[in-house]
């Protein structure tokens, strides 16, 4: 049933709409299934006595995505071609099997990375940006409630010995990351005036659970991610108010920078103490040293996607012994890409990030609602995550999925603000663009 729903959605994106007309279909079965997926794809299934349950969730989504795109290959082709640098990531991962230390592992996980991105495209094409944002909001509200219930029911924070909340997830950083996303999503919808009692309560709940997770990375990502929303809100208040705020910010910023320059060592030490970190950032600097050493052994094309962590030819076991954890990534996307693909991978990774950021900026600048700023806020929060975690270039990654789902699909869509329709002719192909009300506009094109 789910495959029929999504396949039909890709074939017909709804009636064409003029500028200023918002088409917001009722919450249906497909929306409910999407909420369940977004809430469960990273959840700790062992709470229900199921081992590796998230794999089954992702497998189901991959199957739906495959059958959907098989029915509309032209639409998939449009998405892949319109996003060449993002599409190049899984292609490089699969091609790296040619020189990888573990060819089968690299190709298999590269294929999964491709399906993760394709699933994101399917979600965007079927639901549309505005509808997807509300689906994401409901999924994260469910995650908040279930996380609070799991903590009170299973006392996971007390069991950890540090009083750190894990919620329904396997690690505090995962819970923190989801709550960071929840806070930004709720803030966008609140500023747009959508169900403010609910979105306001969700925002407060997100920040509360974020604090209880003790995830410093997620807390910083939340602050950084909210910056575009704050700037946009100030800018839209008018030139006089904007000038006053900018002047005040420059004055306070200058004073702050001067103070930091004079007391940098003391401030850094105090910050690390307050956040429970040390100068190695919980061992990350040692990890990055291992990654740097490996990069210079194979600087051009690396050792292959995921090969460092699976091969017996790398010092991975020594790394795990030194860190004291069974790790599978370097807690830094740039180092992970550098080790896997060398300089070639870093170039493609940088181009993909730049392309996504460019489109997010264009959408935010040309838009009229705060929901249109959400992709840019998401990119800002990712700027923190990719330097301290492994949010992108990762198969079955929630952040990787959202990057494909939230960034506008087509380049033409960025500059389009009105919809056009052709009453004659069939919906043999639909070109997707972002309209002024941040909903997808269907341009009917006849072969």
C-alpha positions as CSV (number, residue, x, y, z in Angstrom):
1,X,0.0,0.0,0.0
2,X,2.8,2.4,0.9
3,X,4.5,1.8,-2.5
4,X,1.3,2.5,-4.3
5,X,0.8,5.7,-2.3
6,X,4.2,7.1,-3.0
7,X,4.3,5.9,-6.6
8,X,1.1,7.7,-7.3
9,X,2.4,10.8,-5.6
10,X,5.4,10.9,-7.9
11,X,3.2,10.5,-11.0
12,X,0.9,13.3,-10.0
13,X,1.9,16.0,-7.6
14,X,-1.5,17.6,-7.3
15,X,-3.1,20.4,-9.2
16,X,-1.1,23.3,-10.4
17,X,-1.3,26.4,-8.1
18,X,-0.8,30.0,-8.6
19,X,1.3,32.2,-6.5
20,X,0.2,32.7,-3.0
21,X,-2.1,29.6,-2.9
22,X,-1.0,27.0,-0.4
23,X,-1.9,23.4,-1.1
24,X,-1.7,21.5,2.1
25,X,-3.3,18.1,1.8
26,X,-4.8,16.3,4.8
27,X,-2.7,14.1,7.0
28,X,-3.0,10.6,5.5
29,X,-1.5,7.1,5.6
30,X,1.6,8.0,3.7
31,X,2.3,10.9,6.1
32,X,1.8,8.6,9.1
33,X,4.2,6.0,7.6
34,X,6.7,8.8,7.1
35,X,6.4,9.9,10.7
36,X,7.0,6.3,11.9
37,X,10.1,6.0,9.7
38,X,11.6,9.3,10.7
39,X,11.1,8.5,14.4
40,X,12.2,4.9,14.3
41,X,15.1,4.9,11.8
42,X,17.7,5.8,14.5
43,X,15.9,4.4,17.6
44,X,17.4,1.7,19.9
45,X,15.3,-1.3,19.0
46,X,16.8,-3.3,21.9
47,X,14.3,-1.5,24.1
48,X,11.7,-3.7,22.4
49,X,13.9,-6.8,22.5
50,X,14.8,-6.5,18.8
51,X,18.4,-6.6,17.6
52,X,19.4,-4.2,14.8
53,X,15.8,-3.2,14.3
54,X,16.8,0.0,12.4
55,X,18.2,-2.2,9.6
56,X,14.7,-3.5,8.9
57,X,13.3,0.0,8.9
58,X,15.8,1.2,6.4
59,X,15.4,-1.9,4.3
60,X,11.7,-1.3,4.1
61,X,12.3,2.3,3.0
62,X,14.9,1.2,0.5
63,X,12.5,-1.3,-1.0
64,X,9.7,1.3,-1.3
65,X,12.2,3.8,-2.9
66,X,13.3,1.2,-5.4
67,X,9.8,0.2,-6.6
68,X,8.8,3.9,-6.6
69,X,11.7,5.0,-8.9
70,X,11.3,2.0,-11.1
71,X,7.8,3.3,-11.9
72,X,9.1,6.8,-12.6
73,X,12.6,6.5,-13.9
74,X,12.4,9.9,-15.6
75,X,11.8,11.6,-12.2
76,X,14.8,9.9,-10.6
77,X,16.9,10.8,-13.6
78,X,16.0,14.5,-13.1
79,X,16.9,14.4,-9.4
80,X,20.3,12.6,-10.0
81,X,21.3,14.9,-12.8
82,X,20.1,18.1,-11.1
83,X,22.3,17.3,-8.1
84,X,25.5,16.0,-9.7
85,X,27.9,16.7,-6.8
86,X,25.6,15.0,-4.2
87,X,25.0,12.1,-6.6
88,X,28.7,11.8,-7.1
89,X,29.2,10.7,-3.4
90,X,27.7,7.2,-3.6
91,X,29.1,6.8,-7.1
92,X,32.6,7.4,-5.8
93,X,31.9,5.1,-2.9
94,X,30.9,2.2,-5.2
95,X,33.7,2.9,-7.7
96,X,36.2,2.8,-4.8
97,X,35.7,-0.9,-4.7
98,X,38.2,-1.0,-7.6
99,X,41.1,-0.1,-5.3
100,X,39.5,-0.7,-1.9
101,X,41.2,-3.0,0.6
102,X,37.7,-4.6,1.1
103,X,36.0,-4.3,-2.3
104,X,32.7,-6.1,-1.4
105,X,32.2,-3.9,1.7
106,X,32.9,-0.7,-0.2
107,X,30.5,-1.5,-3.0
108,X,27.7,-2.7,-0.7
109,X,27.9,0.3,1.6
110,X,28.2,2.6,-1.4
111,X,25.0,1.1,-2.8
112,X,23.3,1.7,0.6
113,X,24.5,5.3,0.5
114,X,22.9,5.7,-2.9
115,X,19.6,4.3,-1.7
116,X,19.7,6.7,1.3
117,X,20.0,9.7,-1.0
118,X,17.4,8.3,-3.4
119,X,15.0,7.8,-0.5
120,X,15.5,11.5,0.4
121,X,14.7,12.5,-3.2
122,X,11.5,10.3,-3.1
123,X,10.4,12.0,0.1
124,X,10.9,15.5,-1.3
125,X,9.2,14.7,-4.6
126,X,6.2,13.1,-3.0
127,X,5.6,15.2,0.1
128,X,7.0,18.6,-0.9
129,X,9.1,20.8,1.3
130,X,6.4,22.4,3.4
131,X,4.6,19.1,4.1
132,X,7.8,17.3,4.8
133,X,8.7,19.9,7.4
134,X,5.5,19.3,9.3
135,X,6.0,15.5,9.0
136,X,9.5,15.9,10.5
137,X,8.0,18.1,13.3
138,X,5.5,15.4,14.3
139,X,8.2,12.7,14.1
140,X,10.4,14.7,16.4
141,X,7.6,15.4,18.8
142,X,7.0,11.7,19.0
143,X,10.7,11.2,19.7
144,X,10.6,13.7,22.5
145,X,7.6,12.0,24.2
146,X,9.0,8.5,23.7
147,X,12.5,9.5,25.0
148,X,11.0,11.0,28.1
149,X,8.9,7.9,28.7
150,X,11.8,5.6,28.2
151,X,14.0,7.5,30.7
152,X,11.3,7.4,33.3
153,X,10.4,3.8,32.6
154,X,13.9,2.3,32.1
155,X,16.0,4.9,34.0
156,X,18.6,4.7,31.3
157,X,20.3,7.9,32.6
158,X,20.7,6.4,36.0
159,X,22.0,3.2,34.6
160,X,24.7,5.0,32.6
161,X,26.1,6.3,35.9
162,X,26.4,9.9,34.7
163,X,22.7,10.9,34.6
164,X,23.0,11.4,30.9
165,X,19.8,10.9,28.9
166,X,19.8,8.5,25.9
167,X,16.1,8.5,25.3
168,X,15.0,6.0,22.7
169,X,18.5,6.2,21.1
170,X,21.8,4.4,21.6
171,X,23.9,7.4,22.5
172,X,23.5,10.8,24.0
173,X,24.9,12.5,20.9
174,X,22.1,10.9,18.8
175,X,19.4,12.1,21.2
176,X,21.1,15.5,21.3
177,X,21.2,15.7,17.5
178,X,17.6,14.8,17.1
179,X,16.6,17.4,19.7
180,X,18.7,20.0,18.0
181,X,16.8,19.4,14.8
182,X,13.5,19.4,16.7
183,X,14.2,22.8,18.2
184,X,15.1,24.3,14.8
185,X,12.1,22.8,13.1
186,X,9.7,24.0,15.9
187,X,11.2,27.5,15.8
188,X,10.6,27.7,12.0
189,X,7.0,26.7,12.3
190,X,6.4,28.9,15.4
191,X,7.7,32.0,13.6
192,X,5.5,31.2,10.6
193,X,2.5,31.1,13.0
194,X,1.6,27.5,12.6
195,X,0.0,26.0,15.8
196,X,2.1,28.2,18.1
197,X,1.0,26.6,21.4
198,X,2.2,23.2,20.1
199,X,5.3,24.4,18.4
200,X,6.3,26.6,21.3
201,X,5.9,23.7,23.7
202,X,7.9,21.4,21.4
203,X,10.7,24.0,21.2
204,X,10.9,24.2,25.0
205,X,10.7,20.4,25.3
206,X,13.5,20.0,22.8
207,X,15.8,22.4,24.6
208,X,15.1,20.6,27.9
209,X,15.9,17.2,26.6
210,X,18.9,18.6,24.8
211,X,20.3,19.9,28.1
212,X,19.6,16.5,29.8
213,X,21.5,14.7,27.0
214,X,24.7,16.6,28.0
215,X,25.7,16.5,24.3
216,X,27.9,19.5,23.8
217,X,28.2,18.9,20.1
218,X,24.4,19.0,19.7
219,X,24.1,22.1,22.0
220,X,26.5,24.0,19.9
221,X,24.8,22.8,16.7
222,X,21.5,24.1,18.0
223,X,22.9,27.5,18.7
224,X,24.6,27.7,15.3
225,X,21.5,26.3,13.5
226,X,19.2,29.0,15.0
227,X,21.5,31.8,13.8
228,X,20.0,32.1,10.3
229,X,16.5,32.2,11.8
230,X,17.5,35.0,14.2
231,X,19.2,37.0,11.4
232,X,16.2,36.6,9.2
233,X,13.8,37.6,11.9
234,X,15.8,40.7,12.6
235,X,16.1,41.6,8.9
236,X,12.4,41.3,8.3
237,X,11.6,43.8,11.1
238,X,12.8,46.7,9.0
239,X,15.9,48.7,8.2
240,X,16.0,50.9,11.4
241,X,15.6,48.0,13.7
242,X,18.1,45.9,11.7
243,X,20.7,48.7,11.8
244,X,20.3,49.1,15.6
245,X,20.7,45.3,16.1
246,X,23.7,45.1,13.8
247,X,25.4,48.0,15.4
248,X,24.8,46.6,18.9
249,X,26.1,43.2,17.7
250,X,29.3,44.7,16.3
251,X,30.0,46.6,19.5
252,X,29.3,43.6,21.8
253,X,31.2,41.3,19.4
254,X,34.3,43.5,19.3
255,X,34.3,43.7,23.1
256,X,33.9,40.0,23.3
257,X,36.7,39.2,20.9
258,X,39.0,41.6,22.8
259,X,38.3,39.8,26.0
260,X,38.7,36.3,24.5
261,X,42.0,37.4,22.9
262,X,43.3,38.5,26.4
263,X,42.0,35.4,28.3
264,X,41.9,32.7,25.7
265,X,43.7,30.0,27.7
266,X,41.6,30.5,30.8
267,X,38.3,30.7,28.8
268,X,39.2,27.5,26.9
269,X,40.0,25.6,30.0
270,X,36.9,26.8,31.8
271,X,34.7,25.8,28.8
272,X,36.2,22.3,28.7
273,X,35.6,21.9,32.4
274,X,32.0,23.1,32.2
275,X,31.2,20.8,29.3
276,X,32.9,17.8,30.9
277,X,35.6,17.6,28.1
278,X,39.3,17.6,28.1
279,X,41.8,19.0,25.7
280,X,41.6,15.9,23.5
281,X,37.8,16.5,23.1
282,X,37.0,13.1,24.5
283,X,39.8,11.5,22.5
284,X,38.9,13.0,19.2
285,X,42.3,14.6,18.7
286,X,44.0,11.2,19.0
287,X,41.5,9.8,16.5
288,X,42.3,12.6,14.1
289,X,46.0,11.9,14.4
290,X,45.4,8.3,13.3
291,X,43.3,9.6,10.4
292,X,46.0,12.0,9.4
293,X,48.7,9.4,9.4
294,X,46.5,7.1,7.3
295,X,45.7,9.8,4.8
296,X,49.3,10.5,4.0
297,X,49.9,6.8,3.3
298,X,47.3,6.9,0.5
299,X,46.8,10.6,-0.2
300,X,45.2,10.5,-3.7
301,X,42.4,7.9,-3.6
302,X,42.4,6.5,-0.1
303,X,41.8,2.9,1.0
304,X,38.2,2.6,-0.1
305,X,34.8,3.3,1.4
306,X,34.6,1.8,4.9
307,X,37.7,-0.2,4.2
308,X,39.8,1.3,7.0
309,X,37.4,-0.1,9.6
310,X,36.9,-3.5,8.0
311,X,40.4,-4.4,6.7
312,X,43.0,-6.3,8.6
313,X,45.7,-4.3,6.8
314,X,45.0,-1.1,8.7
315,X,45.9,-0.2,12.3
316,X,42.2,-0.1,13.3
317,X,42.6,-2.6,16.2
318,X,45.4,-0.6,17.6
319,X,43.3,2.6,17.3
320,X,40.4,0.9,19.2
321,X,42.8,-0.3,21.8
322,X,44.3,3.2,22.3
323,X,40.9,4.9,22.4
324,X,39.2,2.1,24.5
325,X,36.1,2.0,22.3
326,X,35.0,-0.1,19.3
327,X,34.7,2.9,16.9
328,X,33.6,2.9,13.2
329,X,34.4,6.5,12.2
330,X,36.8,9.3,13.1
331,X,34.3,11.7,14.5
332,X,35.1,14.1,11.7
333,X,33.6,13.8,8.2
334,X,36.6,15.4,6.5
335,X,39.0,12.9,8.0
336,X,36.6,10.0,7.2
337,X,36.4,11.1,3.6
338,X,40.1,11.8,3.3
339,X,41.0,8.3,4.6
340,X,38.4,6.6,2.4
341,X,38.9,8.5,-0.9
342,X,42.0,10.7,-0.5
343,X,42.2,14.1,-2.1
344,X,39.7,13.1,-4.8
345,X,37.0,12.4,-2.1
346,X,37.7,15.7,-0.3
347,X,37.2,17.7,-3.5
348,X,33.9,15.9,-4.3
349,X,32.7,16.3,-0.7
350,X,33.5,20.0,-0.7
351,X,31.7,20.5,-4.0
352,X,28.7,18.7,-2.7
353,X,28.5,20.8,0.5
354,X,29.0,24.0,-1.5
355,X,26.2,23.1,-3.9
356,X,23.8,22.3,-1.1
357,X,24.7,25.5,0.8
358,X,24.2,27.6,-2.3
359,X,20.7,26.3,-2.9
360,X,19.8,26.6,0.7
361,X,21.0,30.2,0.7
362,X,19.1,31.0,-2.5
363,X,15.9,29.5,-1.1
364,X,16.2,31.5,2.2
365,X,16.9,34.8,0.4
366,X,14.2,34.4,-2.2
367,X,11.6,33.1,0.2
368,X,8.9,34.8,2.2
369,X,8.4,32.3,5.1
370,X,10.6,31.1,7.9
371,X,10.1,27.5,6.7
372,X,12.2,28.4,3.7
373,X,15.1,29.2,6.1
374,X,15.0,25.7,7.5
375,X,17.3,24.1,4.9
376,X,19.9,26.9,5.6
377,X,19.6,26.4,9.4
378,X,20.0,22.7,8.8
379,X,23.2,23.3,6.8
380,X,24.5,25.6,9.6
381,X,23.9,22.9,12.3
382,X,25.6,20.3,10.0
383,X,28.7,22.6,9.8
384,X,29.1,21.7,13.5
385,X,28.2,18.0,13.2
386,X,30.5,17.2,10.3
387,X,33.5,18.5,12.2
388,X,32.8,16.5,15.4
389,X,30.7,13.6,14.3
390,X,30.1,11.6,11.1
391,X,26.8,13.0,9.9
392,X,27.3,12.9,6.1
393,X,28.7,10.5,3.5
394,X,27.3,7.7,5.6
395,X,24.9,5.1,4.5
396,X,21.6,5.1,6.3
397,X,22.4,8.3,8.0
398,X,19.5,10.5,9.2
399,X,21.4,13.7,8.3
400,X,22.4,12.4,4.9
401,X,18.8,11.4,4.2
402,X,17.5,14.9,5.3
403,X,20.2,16.7,3.2
404,X,18.7,15.0,0.1
405,X,15.1,15.5,1.2
406,X,15.4,19.2,2.3
407,X,17.6,20.8,-0.3
408,X,15.7,21.9,-3.4
409,X,15.8,19.2,-6.1
410,X,16.3,21.3,-9.2
411,X,18.4,24.3,-9.9
412,X,15.6,25.9,-11.8
413,X,13.4,25.6,-8.8
414,X,15.5,28.1,-6.8
415,X,14.5,31.0,-9.1
416,X,10.9,30.0,-9.6
417,X,8.3,31.8,-7.5
418,X,5.1,31.1,-9.4
419,X,3.5,28.0,-10.8
420,X,2.3,27.6,-14.4
421,X,-0.1,25.1,-15.8
422,X,-0.9,23.7,-19.2
423,X,-4.5,22.4,-19.2
424,X,-3.9,20.3,-22.3
425,X,-1.6,17.4,-22.1
426,X,-0.8,14.7,-19.6
427,X,1.4,14.6,-16.5
428,X,4.0,12.6,-18.2
429,X,6.8,14.4,-16.4
430,X,6.8,16.9,-13.5
431,X,9.5,19.5,-13.0
432,X,9.8,20.4,-9.3
433,X,10.4,23.9,-8.2
434,X,10.1,25.9,-5.0
435,X,7.2,28.4,-4.9
436,X,6.9,31.5,-2.8
437,X,4.8,29.6,-0.2
438,X,7.5,26.9,0.1
439,X,5.3,24.2,-1.4
440,X,6.2,22.3,-4.5
441,X,4.7,23.7,-7.7
442,X,4.0,21.3,-10.6
443,X,5.0,22.4,-14.0
444,X,3.3,20.2,-16.6
445,X,5.6,19.3,-19.4
446,X,4.5,17.2,-22.4
447,X,7.0,14.9,-24.2
